[in-house]
Structure formats: structure tokens, C-alpha cells
Amino acid sequence: MAATKQPEAVKGLDLNRYMGRWYEIASFPSRFQPKAGSGTRATYTLNADGTVHVLNETWTNGKRGFIEGTAYKADPNSDEAKLKVKFYVPPFLPIIPVVGDYWVLFIDDGYRYALVGQPSRRYLWILSRTTHLDEEIYNELVEKAKEVGYDVDKLHKTPQLEPPPEATETPKDKGIWWFKSLLGK
């Protein structure tokens, strides 16, 4: 698929407004996430040094899998929403840093839903502050991704849990899900 436009990141993203919980409405499948995961979400918290604490969670068979990392501006002097996200793997023995691009490609004025991707077009996420997104808005975000060359046929809608579980209500599965995901489970 030939890209019609180069992906561009949002300019002037208000990091304070971006903080909080985001639910994954759809994404490109990733080897770092369990295939049977549901309720997938990310929670962002601004650190005192201007970096962002990242908590990614998903539930598989009633167990909470999670990984924590740090996001930071790729270029501190730019007003573009081009971030780098760093996780250590495996999560239970954090020795190998894995760094990826996290570009906010679109966000609505109310900071209620967002389109996030990478310039390589290898990963794409549709995020929402709520567990469900209006189909019309979803389709608009898919179209925006398509316009900048993402293969939207790879998008997979993420099953969400109602009500969303609290992290303290379910057993942890830190690290085990990471190994299972490498095995394609």
C-alpha cells in the first residue's frame, strides 16, 4: 500500500490533558500483547521530571497482565507529539530496554479519543477515554489512518470488559503473559 501522506504528529499536545486512562478500542496485533487479551488499557501519569509513567494492562482468563514503562519527548525542543516509550523486557527481570515511537496522530478537542501510531506504520492504536467509541467516530479515525498510509485491514477491535475491572480486583500475571505472547498465545 502506497502512502498518500507522511504521518504527522499533533502539534501543541497538552500533556497534562493527555494524562489519565485510555482504553484500546482497536490496534494492530502486537507480539507483545496476548492474542486473547481483553480490557486492554493504558494509564499515563506525568512525572515530576516531565517524563510520563506508562502502565499498560490487559486481562486474559481473568488475570491481569501488565507492563510499566516511561515515555518522553523524542525532541524536547519540538512542539510535536512525538514521544519515545521505553519498556524493559522481560517485565519480571527488567534488563533489556525496548524503545519505540509513540506519535499522537490525532486527538479531538476534548481529549476524548485519539489515533496513535509510529512513522514506520507498523503499529497503530485507536484510543478512547471510555470503553466504547461511537462507530462514526471510529470510522473517521480509521479513515485518517488510511489517508497517511496505514494498512487499516490489520486493525483488530479490542474486546472491552464491562464494567472495567480495577487492578486490585484481579490476580496479577506480571511477566508470564509476556512469555505466552512470544509463543503466540
N, C-alpha and C positions, 0 to 999 in steps of 0.2 A: 504494500500500500504506500503510495507516494504522499508525503505530507504536503498540504497546501500552504500551511503557515508554520513557522517555527514556534514551538510553545513559548509563551511569555508568562513570567510570573507577575502576580499582582504587585502594584506599587503602592507604598504607603500603608501596608498592613498594620493594623493596630494590634500589637502582640497581646496587650492586656485584654482586649475584647476577644481575641482568639483563644485565650486560655479557657480551660474547663473541659467538659466531657463532650466527645464527638462519637457518634455511632456510625459504624461502617455499613452503609446502605448497599454498596457494591464495590467490587475490586477485581483486579486481575489476580488470578490464583498465584500464590507465592509458595515456594518450598519451605518458607519459614513459618507458615501457618498451617494448622491441621485442616485437612480437607473436610472433616465432619464438624468443624467448629461452628458455633452459633453465638449470638450475643456479642459479637466482636466489637470492641470499642477502644478508644484512646482517650486518655486523660492527660492534659497538659497543664503544668504548673510553672509559673515564672520563678526562677531562682534569683537570689539577691545579686548575682554577678551578671544577670542579663541572659543567661542560658535558660533552656527550658527542660524541666524534668518530664520525661515521657514514660507513661505507663500504658502498655498495650495489653489487653486482656481478651480472652476468648474462652468459651465453655465447650467441653467435649464430654459427653456422657455424664453430665452433672458436675464435672470437675473444672475448676478454674485454672487455666494456664495463663501465664503472664511473663512479660519481659519488660525490664526497665532500661531506659537509655537517656541520652542527653541530646538536645537539638540546639543548634547555634547558627547564627547568620553566616552564610558562606563568605560574604564580603561585608564586614561591619560598616563600611562607608557607603553602602548601597541602600536605596530605599525599596529595592525589590524583595519580594517574599521568597527568596531562595535560601533555604536552610540546608544544613547538613545534619543528619541524625546518626548518632553513634550508639551501637549496642555492643555488648561483649558476649561472645559465644564460646562454649555453651553457657547458658544462663546460670547454671549451678556452679560453674567453675570459670568465672569471667577472666579469660586470659587472652582471647583473640578479639581485637576491636574490628567491628564491621561498620563501615561508614557509607551512607547512601545519601543521595539527593532527595530533598523534600521541597517541591515547588508548589506553592499555592497558586493555582492557575486561574481560579475564580472564587470569589466569595460574594454573597449577597450583601446588601447594605446593612441588614440586620444581624449579620454574622450567625445565620441560622443554618446555612448549608454551604458546602464548599466542594470544589474539584481540586484534587491534589495529584500531582504526577511527578515524573522525572523527565529530564530532557532526552534521555535515551528512549523514552516511550515504553520502557519495559514494565513499569508499574503504574497503576492508576487507581485512585480511590475516589468514591463519592461518599461524602460525609454529611451527617446531619446532627443537629442538637437533639433530635427526637429519634425514636427507634424506627419511624416510618417517614417516608418522604412522598409528597403528592406526586402522582405519576407524571403529570405535566411538567413539573419542575425537574423530576428525574430525567425525562426525555430531553429537556433543554440542556441539562448538564452533559448528557451523552452526546448531543449534537455539538456542543462546544469542544468536547474531547475529539470528536471525529474531525472537526474543522482543522485541528492542529496535528492531525496525523496519527492519533491513537487507533489501534485496531479494536474498536468497541465490541466486536463479536466475541472478544475474550472476556468481557465483563461478566462477572458472576454475582448475582444478588446474594447478599448475606442474610441468612435467617436470623431474625432478632427474637429475643425472649420477652414475653410479657407476663408480669412486669419485669423490667430489667433487674437481674439479681444484684444484691450488694456483695462486694468482695468478701465480706466477713461471713456470709451465709453459706459459702460453698468451700469444699476442701481444695487446697492448693495442689497444683501439679507442676510446680516450677521445674523446668528442665526436662522432664520426661516427654512433654509434648514436642519439644524441640527435636529429640531423637526420633520420635514417631513420625514427625513431618518429613524428616530426611528419608524415611523409609516409605513415604507416600501414603501415610495413614492419617 
